[in-house]
Amino acid sequence: MKRRTLIPGIGAAAALLLASAFRPAEDGPQPGDVTYSDVAPILNRHCVECHRPGEVAPFSLIGYDNARRWSQMISIVTQSRRMPPWKADHGFGEFLDENRLSEQQLQILKAWHAAGAPRGDRSKEPAPPKFTSDWPIRKPDLILKPARPFKLEAEGDDVYRNFVLKTDFKETKWVTAMAVRPGNPKVVHHVIGFLDASGRSHELEKGQNDGQEGYVTFGGPGFIPSGSLGGWAPGLRIRETAPGTAFELRPGTTIVMQVHYHKSGKPETDQTQIGLYFADKPVEKPMRLAWIANPMIRILPGQKEQKFSMTYPVPRNITAYAVMPHMHLLGRLMKAEVELPDGSRKPLVRVSDWDFNWQLNYVFKEPIKIPAGSRIRVEAIYDNSSDNPHNPSNPPRLVTWGEETTDEMFLLIAAYTVD
């Protein structure tokens, strides 16, 4: 996957469209009425968590000078709803931290840029949020990383590198969250934390022995994991598990940090870290992950709207806490819902405008009780036509399940506990 720039080249028609985007609505905020004191609360709430020094975004939006410098960019990407990143359809499921701007907030940002990004009365400006740690929640209870930086070649296929991180706990630890700090955001696409209670990952690392930390696999970590701590991708907001729940980390378990690298065109190095947060109160139910996948997908060349679906039976009473859809570049839509034993349906998540750049985890506002005998239905649509600007193949080719960015996936990851 090639990372896209925020402002692509635009033609005359697109320029006219953008010009209209800078004209405030007659019934909305007008240029001259809006100052930075109106804009700052929006940026502080929705943007600066990523747009700050040391984070994954390419520039900071903390403070007036930074916001003024990027006011045109802010107006363009918010009007198109490319920013802030939030892909789940509003109203199909209810989620915590819904990072979506209201129409009024969109009008404020547009009017502010149209007025020349005025500062106004400084005394009315809210203080920028304070981040007490370089980590998203707070300093983790345990930080793990490879002993040496990993060297990545300039060009070629994507790399799935598995870094073997040994632990030496004498008792079971309960993990409420796994945070990730990519060492080199330019090449780190996503990270998954697998658990290895068998020691197989150590054997795989010794067997590969290519002079670098870890080992390479495709299609998983190379062994059957004893569990998982979840994953991370840019834009994903880290949130601790619900009270009384956590992921179980038993003594002697090795954590395998799988990093998906996408090469940048020049040699790079990376030393990504993971941080673990441990429960400080009794845990009543272990958190688990269901990997609902259809590896039999065959996406035919030229198909603009090819649909696939699958049904996942629920054998026991469970409580669902979050879902994370996953597709690659041909994905256009994914929808998941629960069909209850009485035939009624309950929405889980729907992403109608899939973007491989933003693989987000959606935490339900209220955990969802799913009784035994229910079915989780997942549907996905793919566009393998020449009209798809994200299609990596020209002309289009047959695409099947695989780990490469140019392959495809049909996957929904659901976090749940057994009642």
Buried (B, 14 or more C-beta within 10 A) or exposed (E): BEEEEEEEEEEEEEEEEBEEBBEBEEEBBBBEBBBBBBBBEBBBBBBBBBBBEEBBBEEBBBBBEBBBBBBBBBBBBBBEBBBBBBBBBEEBBBBEEEBEBEEEBBBBBBBBBBBEBBBBEEEEBEEBEEBEEEBBBEEBBBEBBBEEBBEBEEEEBBBBBBBBBEBEEEEEBBBBBBBBBBBBBBBBBBBBBBBBBBBBBBBBBEEBEEEBBBBEBEEBBBBEBBBBBBBBBBBBBBBBBBEEBBBBBBEBBBBBBBBBBBBBEEEBEBBBBBBBBBBEEEBEBBBBBBEBBBEEBEBEBEBBEBEBEBEBEBEEBBBBBBBBBBBBBBBBBBBBBBBBEEEEEBBBBBBEEBBBBBBBBBBBEEBBBBBEBBBBBBBBBBBBBBEBEBBBBEEBBEBEBBBBBBBBBBBBBBBBBEE
